[in-house]
Amino acid sequence: MSEEEEGSTTPSTKSGAFLRIHRQTVESSQKMSPAILLGSSLALAMGLFVWGGMAFDGKFDTEPLGVVTGLILGLLFGVYEIWKVIHFAEAAEEPDSSAADTDSETES
């Protein structure tokens, strides 16, 4: 092989390696995506409710009451959001049992 032919195969080899690394990165990020979603849902809910509690305390001069209430409400809302994500993920993974029952009835 000449040097020109070797030079032409090098970019395709590099791009193939790049595509393989990119595919591995995408697959690992898809696996991390639910964890990031869960953590950010909890943090955002708690942060917003605590901020609202601080604003309430500042306006009505009820110093700890608003922050504590906001913290509790934020925690409850964050746990609810996490429950929704987990519940819908489990529902998406389960096969549709009603479709299996319908198929078995039609075969009889």
Summary of the structure (lengths in Angstrom):
residues: 108
radius of gyration: 26.3
end to end distance: 66.9
largest distance: 83.0
contacts: 256
relative contact order: 0.08
helix: 93%
strand: 0%
